[in-house]
């Protein structure tokens, strides 16, 4: 994402090497509510306020943003894992409820009250499962959107970096 050599201290993951205003810029660029157009303006203003800006400083800002968004992405992916485990558990519960209903209905004198109760439970669980499945598409797209944003931010920082 960053085609230029990064400063030696950038790989340590310690953004404290950056000046305070550069860390603040990285913090603003990290925010997904800041559009890429706004991010471009923020970087342009930063460069205008710092005529001595270097490729190393821009690389340091990129590294800081990369570390921040990487942590966010990791949290989201961990959450997706937990989410999928809950879906698996709910799927198993749905299967178990169906089996219980089949057993009750196969009895010579079915207990229709229990069957009705299981049917209500089954309907609810299936509804929750379907709703979660729809949400999963959005949740799974989020890490990709973060990666795309990170690439776009790298391009913005490179555009404003001195040659």
C-alpha positions in Angstrom: 0.0 0.0 0.0 2.9 2.3 0.7 5.4 2.0 -2.1 8.2 4.0 -0.5 10.6 2.9 2.2 9.2 3.5 5.7 11.3 5.1 8.4 13.0 2.7 10.7 10.9 3.6 13.7 7.7 3.2 11.7 7.8 -0.6 11.8 7.9 -0.6 15.6 4.2 0.4 15.8 5.0 3.3 18.0 3.3 6.4 16.7 4.8 8.4 19.5 7.7 9.1 17.1 5.4 11.4 15.2 4.8 15.0 16.1 1.5 15.6 17.9 -0.2 17.2 15.0 0.8 14.3 12.7 -0.7 11.9 15.2 -3.8 14.0 15.3 -4.0 13.9 11.5 -3.7 10.1 11.6 -6.5 10.0 14.2 -8.7 12.0 11.9 -7.9 9.9 8.9 -8.7 6.8 10.8 -12.3 7.9 11.3 -14.6 6.3 8.7 -17.1 9.1 9.1 -14.5 11.4 7.5 -15.0 11.1 3.7 -12.0 10.6 1.5 -12.6 14.1 0.1 -12.4 15.5 3.6 -9.4 13.4 4.2 -7.7 14.9 1.1 -8.5 18.4 2.4 -7.1 17.5 5.9 -3.8 16.2 4.4 -3.6 19.2 2.0 -4.0 21.6 5.0 -1.4 19.6 7.0 1.1 19.9 4.2 0.4 23.6 3.8 0.9 24.2 7.5 4.2 22.1 7.4 6.2 23.2 4.3 9.0 21.0 5.5 6.9 17.8 5.3 8.9 14.8 4.2 8.1 11.4 2.6 9.2 9.9 5.9 6.7 11.9 7.9 3.9 11.0 5.5 5.1 7.4 5.7 4.9 7.7 9.5 1.4 9.0 9.3 0.4 6.2 7.0 1.9 3.7 9.4 0.0 5.2 12.3 -3.3 5.1 10.3 -2.4 1.5 9.2 -1.9 0.4 12.8 -5.1 2.0 14.0 -7.3 0.6 11.2 -5.6 -2.7 11.5 -6.6 -3.0 15.2 -10.2 -2.0 14.2 -10.2 -4.6 11.4 -8.9 -7.3 13.8 -11.7 -6.5 16.3 -14.3 -6.8 13.5 -12.9 -10.1 12.2 -12.9 -11.5 15.8 -16.5 -10.4 16.1 -17.4 -12.1 12.9 -15.9 -15.3 14.3 -18.1 -15.0 17.4 -21.1 -14.1 15.3 -20.7 -17.2 13.1 -20.3 -19.4 16.2 -23.6 -18.0 17.5 -25.2 -18.8 14.1 -23.9 -22.3 14.2 -25.3 -22.8 17.7 -28.7 -21.4 16.7 -28.8 -23.7 13.6 -28.1 -26.7 15.9 -30.9 -25.5 18.2 -33.3 -25.2 15.3 -32.4 -28.7 14.2 -32.9 -30.1 17.7 -36.3 -28.3 18.0 -37.4 -29.9 14.7 -36.3 -33.3 15.9 -38.2 -32.9 19.1 -41.3 -31.8 17.2 -41.0 -34.9 14.9 -40.8 -37.2 18.0 -43.8 -35.6 19.6 -45.8 -35.9 16.4 -44.8 -39.5 15.9 -46.2 -40.5 19.3 -49.5 -42.4 19.3 -51.1 -39.5 21.2 -49.2 -36.3 20.4 -49.0 -33.6 23.1 -50.2 -30.7 20.9 -49.5 -28.1 23.6 -45.8 -29.0 23.6 -45.8 -29.1 19.8 -47.4 -25.6 19.7 -44.8 -24.3 22.1 -41.9 -25.9 20.1 -43.4 -24.5 16.9 -43.5 -20.9 18.4 -39.9 -21.4 19.5 -38.9 -22.7 16.1 -40.5 -19.8 14.3 -38.7 -17.3 16.5 -35.3 -19.0 16.2 -35.7 -19.2 12.4 -36.6 -15.5 12.2 -33.6 -14.5 14.3 -31.3 -16.8 12.2 -32.5 -15.2 8.9 -32.2 -11.7 10.3 -28.6 -12.4 11.4 -27.8 -14.0 8.1 -28.8 -10.8 6.3 -26.7 -8.7 8.7 -23.7 -10.9 8.2 -23.3 -9.7 4.6 -22.8 -6.2 5.8 -20.6 -7.2 8.7 -18.3 -9.3 6.4 -17.9 -6.4 4.0 -16.6 -4.1 6.7 -13.0 -5.4 6.8 -12.8 -5.1 3.0 -14.1 -1.5 3.2 -11.4 -0.7 5.8 -8.7 -2.1 3.5 -10.0 -0.1 0.6 -10.1 3.1 2.8 -6.5 2.4 3.9 -5.4 2.1 0.3 -7.2 5.3 -0.6 -5.6 7.1 2.3 -2.2 5.9 1.2 -2.8 7.4 -2.2 -3.9 10.7 -0.7 -0.8 10.9 1.5 1.4 10.0 -1.4 -0.3 12.6 -3.6 0.7 15.3 -1.1 4.1 13.9 -0.2 7.1 15.7 -1.7 8.9 13.9 -4.5 
